[in-house]
Amino acid sequence: MQAFFTLLSQIKKGNFAPFYLFSGTEPYYIDVLTSALLEHLVNPASKDFDCTYFYGKEAVSSEIIETAKRFPMLASRNVIVIKEAQNLNAETLDELAQYVEHPTPSTVLIFCYKHKQFDKRKKLYKAAQKNGEILDTKPVYENQLPQWIRDRAAALKMKIDPTAVELLSVYIGTDLTAIEKALEKLQVAIGKEAIIFPQHIEQYIGINKAYNSFELQKAIGLGHFSKAFEIIQYLNRNNKEHPLVLILSTLHSYFQKLLLIKGMNSQDNITTVLGISPYFIKEYQTAANRLSMHQISNALHCILKADLKCKGIEGSSQNDARILEELLLKLFTLT
């Protein structure tokens, strides 16, 4: 996300805007930029005087504006953070827009609008375009996630084994904040310049390198029933760490990738399309060759039916362990 890195670079260089409008469905970027601004602008000795937090549900526009117009007491800038700004009402947003039209130069106002995009038709957005900085965030797509993990590991001065990348992406998913915390934990545990291997993931993050959703999809794809059955018994015994919804999501994504492989005329850009390491391409191709297009489509249908059952939408009440066992049998008897 180039806009994110551009803003982060400006902040680190000490180039600050009087107003920042951060919005979108990926809170990670909002949190990182807010933390960077606070780190560079707020002196711990003066934070009680020159840093103020407001929360959307309770914030009153007159109080925010009055604080924003106040000059800093000890620091060079007066910093204001509006958290949960998505809960502000329309009237408050319009009143803030009037302030942003003529912001106080010595104040930095940070507007954190999470979990949805800010309406670009609003007066505040247009005022921010003239006198501030805007970041609209979006989630990382699944096929972009492995590269994102490798990049973040590199930023922490670490390398990461391809299998470890897959473990993190499958187990944690696209929760960037959770992945960042996991990588930081690994950095503390094994140190900078180290290589993260699956055993480190197992030891410090708690993901079993032999019994997880990643190994389950591999066993199913390659037709190893005994191994797959052994894995689901472990997952069922540890269902708090391995919820069925997450397992089904992983399997659905896996079979979607197999379907893409079957439909591709050329294998040249397969790693880019699938978003997986070249290290695993042979394994995916072997699974795709083992199954027909019809079988893969049926597998996706079976996974969908299992998902509906676990959510209580279809079929009689069954526990998650039973649903997963029945699904496994269906995936190994595809026609």
C-alpha positions, 0 to 999 in steps of 0.5 A: 500500500504505497500511500501508507508507506509514503505517509509513514516516510513523511512522518519519520522525516518530521513532515507533519500535517495539521489534520490526518483522516485515517479510514477503512476496513484494515485497522492495522495501517491506521494504528501504525500511522497513529503510533508513529505520529504519537512517537514523533510528536508527543514527549512523555514529559508533556503528554498530560498537557499536550496530548488529548484523546476523544472517543466517538460515542462521547465526543462533543465537537465544541470540546474537540475544536476548543482543544484544537485551537489551544496552543501547546503548553510545553511541546512544540505541537498540540496533539489530538487523537479522535478514536472510534471516529466512525461513531461521530454524528453528521453534525459533529463531522460538519463542525469539524470540517469548518475547523479543518478549513482553517486549522491551527498550525501548531495542532495535529488532529488525528481522526481514526475512522475504522472498519469502514470507508469515510464518505468522500462526499462529506465536507470533512473529507474535502477539507482534509484534501485541502489542508491535511492528509488522507489514508483510505485502507483496504484489507490485504487480499489472501494471495498478497498475504504471504508476500506481506509476511515476508516483507514484514519479517524483512522489516524486522531484520528476519528471514522466514522459511516458506512453510512458516509463511504458510503456517502463519497465513493459514492459521492467522489469516488476514489479521495483519495486527495479529501477524505483526504481533506474532512476528514481533514475538518471534523476533524477541524469542529468536533474535534479529537476523534469525530465520523463522522455521516451523518449529519456532512457530510451534514453540512460540506462537502455538501452531502445531507444525504437524497438525494444523489446517495447512497440513490437513489441506495438503493431506487431502489434496495428495490423497493421504486419508490416514494422515488427514484423519489423524490431523482432524482428530487433533484439531477436534481435540483442540477446537478452541485453537482450531475453530471449525469455521477457520478450518472450512475457510482454509479448505475452501481457499485451497480448493479454489486455488486447485480450481484456478490451476485446472483452469489456467492455460499457462503456468507462467504466473501461477505463483502470482495468481495463487499467492503462494511460494514457488516452494509449494507449487509442485504440491498444488499441481500434484493435487490439481492433477489428481482431481478432476474439475468436477471433483474439485467443484463438488469438494467446494460444494461439500465445504459450503454445506459443512459451513451451513451446518456448523452455523445451524442454517442447514440440517439437524444439529451436529457438533463440529467434530462430527461435521468435520469427520463427515466432510473428510469422508466426502472429500475422499469419496468425490465423484 
